[in-house]
Amino acid sequence: MLYKKRQPPKQLKGLHALVRRLPASHEKYRFIQEELYNHRAGYGGEQEYDRCMQEVRTDFPHAILNDLSLLHDSVRFQMDSVFIAPDRIVISEVKNVADRIIVKGSPLQFLKETPAGTRTVFRSPAAELERKIHFFESWLAARGIAVPVTGLITFAHNNEIVIEEAPSMPVLSNYEAPSYFRELQIGQPVLSAPEIRALADELLVCHFEYNPFPLAARYGIAAADLKQGMLCGSCTADAVLAASGSKWRCTHCGKETRAPYTQTIEEYFMLAGETLTNRDFCTFTGLTCRHVAKRALQNPILRKMGTRKAAAYTLAE
């Protein structure tokens, strides 16, 4: 049973906004573009895994939780997918790598090989999983739950996977994952069906949404380097809205809107800062009238702190 669906990552939305706001001439523009591409590809691979896992039907009770983030001993660890069975828990690490995959041993290495034959070592998903297994076992032990935790590595594309020396966990394509789980040979049960449900509920309660914002500081970009203005949310161009009477008009697609402030406020918190003042908003949007800015900040997505000149805003919970 699916207990937790996957949601689009916050960082993906933030990177999209950052690419739009960062001038193409900026020294980090190309790097941010690559970050956006990698996060979009990673999320696409995870979505494919989820589509494949919709086929899973078993004769034993189970629970599936996707994109689970937990905290243990002040350490955050995120798991692409967690499958709880009566005798074990399987953490899946989903990778979206289009090239030929080669798994070498002594030491364990994962390589991708292009059609031209160029080989590149990439970060070992087995090492990532071992870290997550360690912290998840500790998290479970702190709650008096003793159940084996294992790992599964899957690749989103129908890659050719060459395993020269098998790692300590299976390596499969996404489309093979349903068969892997359907064919699990269940040993001595550790968790009953009610206990599986209870554990899944506890994981949902303890899950916390990772907040990567503000991204500009995270990537070492000065907020002053970002483009000013309110950008159009209706076209793909990085076009700035221009005031047209009581409305705002896109300089590229021509679409008009009456109050385009919410998107801009969200972009500010994703990119520039954790609190927002009238002056900050004027700087970010290019507004020259603080009274217009004050009215724009009377937005239900904001929570006001302080009064008069000391007033500042944060996102409402």
Residue, then its C-alpha position, 0 to 999 in steps of 0.5 A: m500500500l502506498y502511504k506517501k506519494r512523491q512531491p516535486p522537490k522544492q529545490l527544483k522549483g527554486l532552481h527554475a526561478l534562479v535560472r530566470r533571475l540570474p543574468a546569462s552573463h553571470e559567472k555561475y549561470r552555466f553551473i546553475q543551469e546544470e544544477l537545474y538539469n540534474h535535479r529535473a532529471g533526478y526527479g524524472g527518474e524517481q517519477e518513472y520508478d513510482r510509475c513502475m511500482q504501481e504494478v506491485r501486488t503482493d500476498f504479504p502486507h507492505a507499505i511504500l513511502n516515497d521521498l522520505s526525509l528523517l532526522h537522527d542525531s541532528v543528521r538529515f537523511q533522505m530516502d528515495s523510496v522505502f518498502i516495509a515488508p514483514d521481515r525487512i525494510v528495503i531502501s531504494e536509491v534511484k539514479n537517472v543515468a543514461d549511459r552504460i553502467i559498469v560496476k567494478g570491485s576492489p574498490l567498488q566503483f560505479l562508472k558511466e560509459t558514453p557511446a564514444g567509450t568515455r568512462t567517468v566515475f560517479r558517486s557510488p549509490a551503494a555508499e549513499l545507501e550504506r549511509k542511509i541504512h546506518f542512520f535509518e537503523s539507528w532511527l528505528a533502534a531509538r524507537g525499539i524497532a529491530v528490523p533488518v534494513t537492506g538496499l536496492i539500487t535502480f537506474a531510470h533508463n533501460n541501461e546496459i548494466v555490466i556488473e564485474e563484481a557484485p556489490s552488497m545490494p542488488v542493482l536493477s533497472n526501474y522496470e525490474a523493481p516491481s518483480y523484485f518486490r513481488e518475488l521477495q521470499i518472506g522469512q520469519p516475520v518481524l512486523s505484523a500488518p498492524e505494526i507495518r501500518a503503525l510504523a508507516d504512520e510514525l514515519l509520516v509523522c516524523h517526515f520533515e520537508y527539507n527547506p533549501f532556501p534561500l538558494a542565492a546564498r546557498y550557491g554563493i550568489a549575491a542577491a543584488d546580482l538577481k534580475q529585478g522586476m516582476l517576471c511573467g508567469s505565463c510565458t517561458a521568456d524571462a520577460v518583466l511585467a510593465a505597469s499598464g494602468s491598474k494592471w501589469r502587462c508582459t513585455h513579451c507575450g502581452k498577457e495582462t494581470r491585475a496583481p502579480y505579486t504572489q509569484t514574486i514574493e515566493e521567488y524572493f523567499m526561494l532566492a533572496g532571503e528569509t524575511l522581507t521588508n518593504r524596502d527589500f520588496c521594492t529593491f527586488t521588484g523595482l517598485t519605486c512607490r513604497h505605498v504600492a509595495k505596502r499594499a502588495l505585502q498585504n498578502p495572505i501567504l505572508r505573516k507580518m512581524g512588527t509595526r511601522k518602519a520595523a515591519a517585516y514579513t515571513l511566509a505564513e505556515 
